[in-house]
Amino acid sequence: MAAVRTYLDHLVVERGLAANTLTSYRRDLRRYVAYLAAADVDLAGVTGTHVSEFLMRLREGDAGHRALSASSAARTLVAVRGFHSFVVEEGLSTDNPAAAVRPPAPPRRLPKAIPLADVDAMIEAAGSAGTSLALRDRALLEFLYGTGARVSEAVGLDVDEVDFGDDVVRLFGKGGKERIVPMGSYARAACARYLTSARPGLVSAGKGSAAVFLNARGGRLSRQSAWTVLRTSARRAGLEVEVSPHTLRHSFATHLLDGGADVRVVQELLGHASVTTTQIYTLVTVDRLREVYATSHPRALG
């Protein structure tokens, strides 16, 4: 199709696309043109239905092509949309039939929680040195696991936002949305020890920061430094699993649901705007149920 060749020339000359990207566009559009030819549809006759059917065939595989993943099919749709936008700009068509076609949703990534024994090992490893920074690190990890807070919420926490009398903490999530979260006894004890025995020495090295978690210079601990604490503690504990800044938050939610907590309560504790976001954790617990069933029930395996 001449219009496709013109579009690819445009990508080279006007857009300066990299060679690999251009190769992908050429391959995707060649498959699209072959589909239109097989459907006996010319450029002016393409509708959103045609583009949707093409996308469906990408996902299912056809004519000797293997089925594409959601991300690969979405990339192909980007090429098709760009081509039709170019066709409209060149006056070869009046509308972009691909504009309203939604790309396939990528599979939901299940949050990776770690067993309670691994959580305990990380926390013990963090505080093993007994120094001021070790007390801070242990308090930070106990706090993250005990409240389900995001790392950004923990490092943004100020001293006056923790109420040990009522055993709660005030957290400010995405969009500045405030929520009150209870603190367990382990988190309270670790934070109290840090605040009385370690923080005064750290704050004296700086300019009197109000932050709960401080760095060695007395300033507010950064998200990157908190992530380093988490990663270093996992390594010291000998954990073989991959950890992320949200590992303890994921574990907090998963362990609550495993223990019988209502998903709506967990939603409030995590600060999710929609319960749909929280429900992804129920998929993790279902996997756990299957695992326990398969290993425990006498007739689970035949």
Backbone hydrogen bonds in HBPLUS format (Angstrom, degrees):
<---DONOR---> <-ACCEPTOR-->    atom                        ^
c    i                          cat <-CA-CA->   ^        H-A-AA   ^      H-
h    n   atom  resd res      DA  || num        DHA   H-A  angle D-A-AA Bond
n    s   type  num  typ     dist DA aas  dist angle  dist       angle   num
A0004-VAL N   A0001-MET O   3.13 MM   3  5.52 127.9  2.41 105.4 117.6     1
A0005-ARG N   A0001-MET O   3.30 MM   4  6.74 159.7  2.34 151.5 156.7     2
A0006-THR N   A0002-ALA O   2.95 MM   4  6.24 158.0  2.00 153.5 159.7     3
A0007-TYR N   A0003-ALA O   2.93 MM   4  6.13 151.6  2.02 140.9 148.9     4
A0008-LEU N   A0004-VAL O   2.90 MM   4  6.18 159.6  1.94 155.1 159.9     5
A0009-ASP N   A0005-ARG O   2.99 MM   4  6.22 153.1  2.06 144.4 151.8     6
A0010-HIS N   A0006-THR O   2.93 MM   4  6.18 149.6  2.02 142.4 151.2     7
A0011-LEU N   A0007-TYR O   2.94 MM   4  6.30 148.8  2.04 147.1 155.4     8
A0012-VAL N   A0008-LEU O   3.14 MM   4  6.43 145.0  2.27 141.3 149.9     9
A0013-VAL N   A0009-ASP O   2.90 MM   4  6.10 176.0  1.91 161.0 161.3    10
A0014-GLU N   A0010-HIS O   2.76 MM   4  5.27 143.1  1.89 136.0 148.1    11
A0015-ARG N   A0010-HIS O   3.28 MM   5  6.75 147.6  2.39 146.7 153.7    12
A0016-GLY N   A0011-LEU O   2.88 MM   5  6.03 107.6  2.42 131.7 150.7    13
A0017-LEU N   A0011-LEU O   3.16 MM   6  5.94 168.1  2.17 146.9 150.0    14
A0022-LEU N   A0018-ALA O   2.92 MM   4  6.15 161.9  1.95 157.3 162.9    15
A0023-THR N   A0019-ALA O   2.95 MM   4  6.16 150.3  2.04 145.7 153.7    16
A0024-SER N   A0020-ASN O   3.07 MM   4  6.38 153.5  2.15 145.0 151.5    17
A0025-TYR N   A0021-THR O   2.96 MM   4  6.29 161.5  1.99 153.7 158.4    18
A0026-ARG N   A0022-LEU O   2.89 MM   4  6.09 162.0  1.92 149.9 155.0    19
A0027-ARG N   A0023-THR O   2.98 MM   4  6.18 161.2  2.01 148.6 153.4    20
A0028-ASP N   A0024-SER O   2.90 MM   4  6.09 165.4  1.92 154.3 158.4    21
A0029-LEU N   A0025-TYR O   2.88 MM   4  5.98 167.4  1.89 154.9 158.4    22
A0030-ARG N   A0026-ARG O   2.95 MM   4  5.98 146.0  2.06 140.9 150.3    23
A0031-ARG N   A0027-ARG O   3.20 MM   4  6.43 155.1  2.26 144.2 149.7    24
A0032-TYR N   A0028-ASP O   3.05 MM   4  6.34 147.8  2.15 140.3 149.9    25
A0033-VAL N   A0029-LEU O   2.86 MM   4  6.04 164.5  1.88 151.5 154.4    26
A0034-ALA N   A0030-ARG O   3.05 MM   4  6.22 154.2  2.12 142.2 149.3    27
A0035-TYR N   A0031-ARG O   3.04 MM   4  6.29 147.8  2.15 140.4 148.7    28
A0036-LEU N   A0032-TYR O   2.99 MM   4  6.36 159.5  2.03 152.9 157.8    29
A0037-ALA N   A0033-VAL O   2.91 MM   4  6.13 157.2  1.96 149.3 155.8    30
A0038-ALA N   A0034-ALA O   3.01 MM   4  6.17 156.0  2.06 143.6 149.8    31
A0039-ALA N   A0035-TYR O   2.95 MM   4  6.20 143.1  2.09 143.9 154.5    32
A0041-VAL N   A0036-LEU O   3.01 MM   5  5.29 168.9  2.02 149.4 152.7    33
A0040-ASP N   A0037-ALA O   3.06 MM   3  4.88 152.9  2.13  97.1 105.4    34
A0045-GLY N   A0042-ASP O   2.97 MM   3  5.36 140.0  2.14 108.2 120.0    35
A0046-VAL N   A0043-LEU O   3.41 MM   3  5.61 169.5  2.42 107.8 110.8    36
A0050-HIS N   A0047-THR O   3.09 MM   3  5.33 122.1  2.44 100.7 114.0    37
A0051-VAL N   A0047-THR O   3.26 MM   4  6.70 160.6  2.30 151.1 155.5    38
A0052-SER N   A0048-GLY O   2.89 MM   4  6.11 157.8  1.94 148.3 154.8    39
A0053-GLU N   A0049-THR O   2.89 MM   4  6.10 157.4  1.95 148.1 154.0    40
A0054-PHE N   A0050-HIS O   2.89 MM   4  6.14 156.0  1.95 149.3 156.3    41
A0055-LEU N   A0051-VAL O   2.93 MM   4  6.17 155.7  1.99 146.8 153.2    42
A0056-MET N   A0052-SER O   2.93 MM   4  6.22 152.4  2.01 145.4 153.1    43
A0057-ARG N   A0053-GLU O   2.93 MM   4  6.22 154.5  2.00 149.0 155.4    44
A0058-LEU N   A0054-PHE O   2.98 MM   4  6.29 144.7  2.10 144.2 154.3    45
A0059-ARG N   A0055-LEU O   3.18 MM   4  6.51 151.3  2.26 145.6 152.1    46
A0060-GLU N   A0056-MET O   3.00 MM   4  6.27 143.2  2.14 143.2 154.0    47
A0061-GLY N   A0057-ARG O   2.69 MM   4  5.50 146.0  1.80 146.0 153.6    48
A0068-LEU N   A0058-LEU O   2.78 MM  10  5.67 167.4  1.80 148.8 153.0    49
A0065-HIS N   A0062-ASP O   2.78 MM   3  5.27 163.2  1.81 123.2 128.8    50
A0073-ALA N   A0069-SER O   2.91 MM   4  6.10 162.7  1.94 157.1 162.1    51
A0074-ALA N   A0070-ALA O   2.94 MM   4  6.06 151.7  2.02 142.4 150.4    52
A0075-ARG N   A0071-SER O   3.02 MM   4  6.24 146.7  2.14 138.8 147.4    53
A0076-THR N   A0072-SER O   3.04 MM   4  6.35 151.0  2.12 144.2 151.6    54
A0077-LEU N   A0073-ALA O   2.97 MM   4  6.28 150.9  2.06 145.0 153.2    55
A0078-VAL N   A0074-ALA O   3.07 MM   4  6.39 144.5  2.21 141.7 150.7    56
A0079-ALA N   A0075-ARG O   3.26 MM   4  6.67 151.2  2.35 143.3 149.7    57
A0080-VAL N   A0076-THR O   3.00 MM   4  6.36 156.7  2.06 150.6 157.2    58
A0081-ARG N   A0077-LEU O   2.81 MM   4  6.01 162.4  1.84 152.9 157.7    59
A0082-GLY N   A0078-VAL O   2.92 MM   4  6.08 163.4  1.94 148.0 152.9    60
A0083-PHE N   A0079-ALA O   2.95 MM   4  6.14 154.2  2.02 144.6 151.8    61
A0084-HIS N   A0080-VAL O   3.00 MM   4  6.27 165.5  2.02 153.0 155.8    62
A0085-SER N   A0081-ARG O   2.88 MM   4  6.11 154.5  1.95 152.6 160.2    63
A0086-PHE N   A0082-GLY O   3.03 MM   4  6.21 155.5  2.09 144.7 151.0    64
A0087-VAL N   A0083-PHE O   2.96 MM   4  6.28 152.9  2.04 147.1 155.1    65
A0088-VAL N   A0084-HIS O   3.00 MM   4  6.27 153.1  2.08 145.7 151.8    66
A0089-GLU N   A0085-SER O   2.99 MM   4  6.27 162.0  2.02 149.5 154.4    67
A0090-GLU N   A0086-PHE O   2.92 MM   4  6.15 143.3  2.05 147.2 157.3    68
A0092-LEU N   A0087-VAL O   2.94 MM   5  5.29 151.9  2.02 166.2 160.3    69
A0091-GLY N   A0088-VAL O   2.98 MM   3  5.10 157.7  2.03 106.1 113.0    70
A0099-ALA N   A0096-ASN O   3.15 MM   3  5.54 162.3  2.19 114.0 119.5    71
A0101-VAL N   A0098-ALA O   3.19 MM   3  5.30 154.1  2.26 104.8 112.7    72
A0118-ASP N   A0115-PRO O   2.99 MM   3  5.34 125.8  2.29 104.5 118.0    73
A0119-VAL N   A0115-PRO O   3.07 MM   4  6.51 151.4  2.16 148.4 157.2    74
A0120-ASP N   A0116-LEU O   2.89 MM   4  6.18 166.1  1.91 157.4 160.0    75
A0121-ALA N   A0117-ALA O   2.99 MM   4  6.18 152.9  2.07 138.9 146.6    76
A0122-MET N   A0118-ASP O   2.94 MM   4  6.15 157.2  1.99 148.3 153.5    77
A0123-ILE N   A0119-VAL O   3.03 MM   4  6.29 165.6  2.05 155.9 159.3    78
A0124-GLU N   A0120-ASP O   2.93 MM   4  6.12 164.3  1.96 152.4 156.8    79
A0125-ALA N   A0121-ALA O   2.95 MM   4  6.06 156.1  2.01 144.4 151.3    80
A0126-ALA N   A0122-MET O   2.92 MM   4  6.15 146.7  2.03 145.9 155.2    81
A0127-GLY N   A0123-ILE O   3.25 MM   4  6.55 152.3  2.33 148.7 154.0    82
A0135-LEU N   A0131-THR O   2.86 MM   4  6.18 154.4  1.93 152.7 159.2    83
A0136-ARG N   A0132-SER O   2.98 MM   4  6.27 152.8  2.06 143.0 150.9    84
A0137-ASP N   A0133-LEU O   2.83 MM   4  6.07 157.7  1.88 145.9 152.1    85
A0138-ARG N   A0134-ALA O   2.91 MM   4  6.13 161.0  1.95 149.8 154.3    86
A0139-ALA N   A0135-LEU O   2.98 MM   4  6.11 161.2  2.02 144.8 150.5    87
A0140-LEU N   A0136-ARG O   2.82 MM   4  6.04 154.6  1.89 151.2 158.6    88
A0141-LEU N   A0137-ASP O   3.04 MM   4  6.30 165.2  2.06 151.1 153.6    89
A0142-GLU N   A0138-ARG O   2.90 MM   4  6.06 165.4  1.92 153.9 158.7    90
A0143-PHE N   A0139-ALA O   2.85 MM   4  5.89 151.0  1.94 141.8 150.4    91
A0144-LEU N   A0140-LEU O   2.88 MM   4  6.15 160.4  1.92 150.9 155.8    92
A0145-TYR N   A0141-LEU O   3.01 MM   4  6.15 167.3  2.02 151.5 154.6    93
A0146-GLY N   A0142-GLU O   2.73 MM   4  5.63 148.6  1.82 141.0 151.4    94
A0147-THR N   A0143-PHE O   2.99 MM   4  5.88 136.7  2.19 145.7 151.9    95
A0148-GLY N   A0144-LEU O   2.99 MM   4  5.43 139.1  2.16 131.5 141.1    96
A0153-GLU N   A0150-ARG O   3.04 MM   3  5.11 123.0  2.38  96.7 111.3    97
A0154-ALA N   A0150-ARG O   3.02 MM   4  6.38 152.1  2.10 151.5 159.3    98
A0155-VAL N   A0151-VAL O   3.01 MM   4  6.30 169.9  2.02 161.9 162.6    99
A0156-GLY N   A0152-SER O   3.11 MM   4  6.01 132.1  2.35 130.0 142.1   100
A0157-LEU N   A0154-ALA O   3.19 MM   3  5.26 161.8  2.23 104.8 110.1   101
A0212-VAL N   A0157-LEU O   2.94 MM  55  5.86 162.7  1.97 144.4 143.3   102
A0161-GLU N   A0158-ASP O   2.98 MM   3  5.52 162.1  2.02 119.6 124.2   103
A0159-VAL N   A0210-ALA O   2.94 MM  51  5.99 158.0  1.99 173.2 174.1   104
A0162-VAL N   A0159-VAL O   3.27 MM   3  5.85 167.6  2.28 120.7 121.6   105
A0170-ARG N   A0161-GLU O   2.89 MM   9  5.27 164.1  1.91 158.4 163.3   106
A0163-ASP N   A0168-VAL O   2.97 MM   5  5.44 165.8  1.99 160.0 163.3   107
A0167-ASP N   A0163-ASP O   2.90 MM   4  5.82 109.8  2.40 133.8 152.6   108
A0168-VAL N   A0163-ASP O   3.10 MM   5  5.44 154.6  2.17 148.5 150.8   109
A0183-MET N   A0167-ASP O   2.85 MM  16  5.45 157.5  1.90 142.4 140.0   110
A0169-VAL N   A0181-VAL O   2.84 MM  12  5.42 147.9  1.95 149.1 159.5   111
A0181-VAL N   A0169-VAL O   2.96 MM  12  5.42 169.9  1.97 159.5 162.2   112
A0171-LEU N   A0179-ARG O   2.91 MM   8  5.44 168.2  1.93 169.8 169.6   113
A0179-ARG N   A0171-LEU O   2.92 MM   8  5.44 150.9  2.01 152.9 159.4   114
A0173-GLY N   A0177-LYS O   2.73 MM   4  5.15 158.1  1.78 160.3 152.9   115
A0176-GLY N   A0173-GLY O   3.05 MM   3  5.39 138.1  2.23 138.5 134.4   116
A0177-LYS N   A0174-LYS O   3.46 MM   3  6.03 170.2  2.47 111.5 114.3   117
A0188-ARG N   A0184-GLY O   2.95 MM   4  6.16 162.4  1.98 154.5 160.3   118
A0189-ALA N   A0185-SER O   2.92 MM   4  6.00 163.8  1.95 145.8 150.1   119
A0190-ALA N   A0186-TYR O   3.02 MM   4  6.17 165.3  2.04 148.9 153.0   120
A0191-CYS N   A0187-ALA O   2.91 MM   4  5.98 161.9  1.95 149.3 154.7   121
A0192-ALA N   A0188-ARG O   2.84 MM   4  5.91 159.7  1.88 149.5 155.8   122
A0193-ARG N   A0189-ALA O   3.01 MM   4  6.15 160.4  2.05 146.7 151.7   123
A0194-TYR N   A0190-ALA O   3.04 MM   4  6.21 158.7  2.08 142.5 148.6   124
A0195-LEU N   A0191-CYS O   2.81 MM   4  5.99 164.6  1.84 154.0 158.3   125
A0196-THR N   A0192-ALA O   3.03 MM   4  6.15 149.1  2.13 145.3 152.4   126
A0197-SER N   A0193-ARG O   2.84 MM   4  5.69 158.2  1.89 148.5 155.3   127
A0198-ALA N   A0194-TYR O   2.91 MM   4  4.95 151.0  2.00 128.6 136.3   128
A0199-ARG N   A0194-TYR O   2.79 MM   5  5.96 163.8  1.82 162.8 162.7   129
A0202-LEU N   A0198-ALA O   3.27 MM   4  6.57 154.1  2.34 149.3 156.9   130
A0202-LEU N   A0199-ARG O   2.98 MM   3  4.98 115.2  2.42  98.1 114.8   131
A0203-VAL N   A0199-ARG O   2.77 MM   4  5.94 165.6  1.79 169.4 172.5   132
A0204-SER N   A0200-PRO O   3.21 MM   4  6.26 143.5  2.35 138.2 146.5   133
A0205-ALA N   A0202-LEU O   3.12 MM   3  5.53 151.1  2.21 107.1 115.6   134
A0206-GLY N   A0203-VAL O   3.09 MM   3  5.42 161.4  2.13 109.3 115.2   135
A0221-LEU N   A0213-PHE O   2.94 MM   8  5.68 166.2  1.96 145.9 141.5   136
A0215-ASN N   A0219-GLY O   2.77 MM   4  5.50 154.3  1.83 151.7 159.9   137
A0218-GLY N   A0215-ASN O   3.03 MM   3  5.41 164.6  2.05 117.8 120.3   138
A0226-ALA N   A0222-SER O   2.97 MM   4  6.25 154.7  2.04 148.0 155.2   139
A0227-TRP N   A0223-ARG O   2.91 MM   4  6.13 153.9  1.98 148.5 155.5   140
A0228-THR N   A0224-GLN O   2.98 MM   4  6.28 145.0  2.11 139.7 149.4   141
A0229-VAL N   A0225-SER O   2.98 MM   4  6.32 148.7  2.08 144.3 152.4   142
A0230-LEU N   A0226-ALA O   3.07 MM   4  6.40 158.3  2.12 147.7 152.7   143
A0231-ARG N   A0227-TRP O   2.95 MM   4  6.18 166.0  1.96 151.6 155.1   144
A0232-THR N   A0228-THR O   2.83 MM   4  5.87 164.9  1.85 151.1 155.7   145
A0233-SER N   A0229-VAL O   2.96 MM   4  6.02 156.5  2.02 145.6 152.1   146
A0234-ALA N   A0230-LEU O   3.05 MM   4  6.27 153.6  2.12 145.7 152.7   147
A0235-ARG N   A0231-ARG O   3.04 MM   4  6.31 153.9  2.11 145.8 152.7   148
A0236-ARG N   A0232-THR O   2.93 MM   4  6.17 161.7  1.96 149.7 154.7   149
A0237-ALA N   A0233-SER O   2.95 MM   4  6.08 144.6  2.08 140.8 150.5   150
A0239-LEU N   A0234-ALA O   3.06 MM   5  5.49 160.6  2.10 165.6 161.7   151
A0238-GLY N   A0235-ARG O   3.00 MM   3  5.12 153.5  2.08 102.8 111.3   152
A0247-THR N   A0244-SER O   3.02 MM   3  5.14 171.2  2.03 116.5 118.2   153
A0250-HIS N   A0246-HIS O   2.81 MM   4  6.01 165.2  1.83 166.0 169.5   154
A0251-SER N   A0247-THR O   2.94 MM   4  6.14 154.8  2.01 143.9 151.6   155
A0252-PHE N   A0248-LEU O   2.85 MM   4  5.96 154.0  1.92 141.4 148.5   156
A0253-ALA N   A0249-ARG O   3.13 MM   4  6.42 164.1  2.16 151.6 153.6   157
A0254-THR N   A0250-HIS O   2.95 MM   4  6.12 170.5  1.96 154.0 157.1   158
A0255-HIS N   A0251-SER O   2.87 MM   4  5.83 165.5  1.89 151.5 155.8   159
A0256-LEU N   A0252-PHE O   3.13 MM   4  6.23 148.7  2.23 139.6 148.0   160
A0257-LEU N   A0253-ALA O   3.08 MM   4  6.35 164.4  2.11 153.0 156.3   161
A0258-ASP N   A0254-THR O   2.87 MM   4  6.07 156.7  1.92 148.5 155.8   162
A0259-GLY N   A0255-HIS O   3.00 MM   4  6.07 136.8  2.19 133.6 144.4   163
A0259-GLY N   A0256-LEU O   3.07 MM   3  5.04 124.7  2.39  91.9 106.6   164
A0261-ALA N   A0256-LEU O   2.98 MM   5  5.39 164.6  2.00 145.4 141.4   165
A0260-GLY N   A0257-LEU O   3.03 MM   3  5.10 161.9  2.07 104.8 110.1   166
A0265-VAL N   A0262-ASP O   3.06 MM   3  5.35 125.3  2.37 103.8 117.3   167
A0266-VAL N   A0262-ASP O   3.12 MM   4  6.50 160.7  2.16 154.2 159.6   168
A0267-GLN N   A0263-VAL O   2.90 MM   4  6.09 146.8  2.01 139.6 149.1   169
A0268-GLU N   A0264-ARG O   3.16 MM   4  6.45 154.7  2.23 141.5 146.3   170
A0269-LEU N   A0265-VAL O   2.99 MM   4  6.31 160.1  2.03 151.6 157.4   171
A0270-LEU N   A0266-VAL O   2.90 MM   4  6.06 154.3  1.97 150.9 157.0   172
A0271-GLY N   A0267-GLN O   2.95 MM   4  6.01 128.8  2.22 139.3 152.9   173
A0272-HIS N   A0267-GLN O   3.17 MM   5  5.39 152.8  2.25 150.4 152.7   174
A0271-GLY N   A0268-GLU O   3.23 MM   3  5.05 133.2  2.46  91.1 103.9   175
A0277-THR N   A0274-SER O   3.23 MM   3  5.77 139.3  2.40 109.0 116.7   176
A0278-THR N   A0275-VAL O   3.03 MM   3  5.04 115.3  2.47  95.0 110.8   177
A0279-GLN N   A0275-VAL O   2.90 MM   4  6.13 146.8  2.01 151.9 161.7   178
A0281-TYR N   A0278-THR O   2.96 MM   3  5.90 159.0  2.00 128.0 132.6   179
A0282-THR N   A0279-GLN O   2.91 MM   3  5.19 138.9  2.08 104.0 115.9   180
A0283-LEU N   A0280-ILE O   3.20 MM   3  5.42 140.0  2.37  99.2 109.6   181
A0284-VAL N   A0281-TYR O   3.10 MM   3  5.21 126.3  2.40  96.6 109.8   182
A0285-THR N   A0281-TYR O   3.26 MM   4  6.69 153.8  2.33 145.1 151.4   183
A0286-VAL N   A0282-THR O   2.97 MM   4  6.19 148.4  2.07 143.3 151.8   184
A0287-ASP N   A0283-LEU O   3.11 MM   4  6.35 155.0  2.18 141.9 147.8   185
A0288-ARG N   A0284-VAL O   3.06 MM   4  6.40 148.4  2.16 142.0 151.2   186
A0289-LEU N   A0285-THR O   2.84 MM   4  6.15 151.4  1.92 146.2 154.0   187
A0290-ARG N   A0286-VAL O   2.91 MM   4  6.23 157.9  1.96 152.1 157.5   188
A0291-GLU N   A0287-ASP O   2.99 MM   4  6.23 155.5  2.05 144.7 151.4   189
A0292-VAL N   A0288-ARG O   2.92 MM   4  6.20 165.0  1.94 155.2 158.3   190
A0293-TYR N   A0289-LEU O   2.86 MM   4  6.03 162.6  1.89 150.4 155.9   191
A0294-ALA N   A0290-ARG O   2.83 MM   4  5.98 163.4  1.85 151.1 155.6   192
A0295-THR N   A0291-GLU O   3.12 MM   4  6.29 146.0  2.24 144.6 152.8   193
A0296-SER N   A0292-VAL O   2.93 MM   4  5.83 125.2  2.23 142.8 156.7   194
A0296-SER N   A0293-TYR O   3.27 MM   3  5.18 140.8  2.44  95.0 105.8   195
A0297-HIS N   A0293-TYR O   2.95 MM   4  5.42 168.7  1.96 144.3 147.3   196
A0300-ALA N   A0297-HIS O   3.19 MM   3  5.20 165.3  2.21 114.8 113.1   197
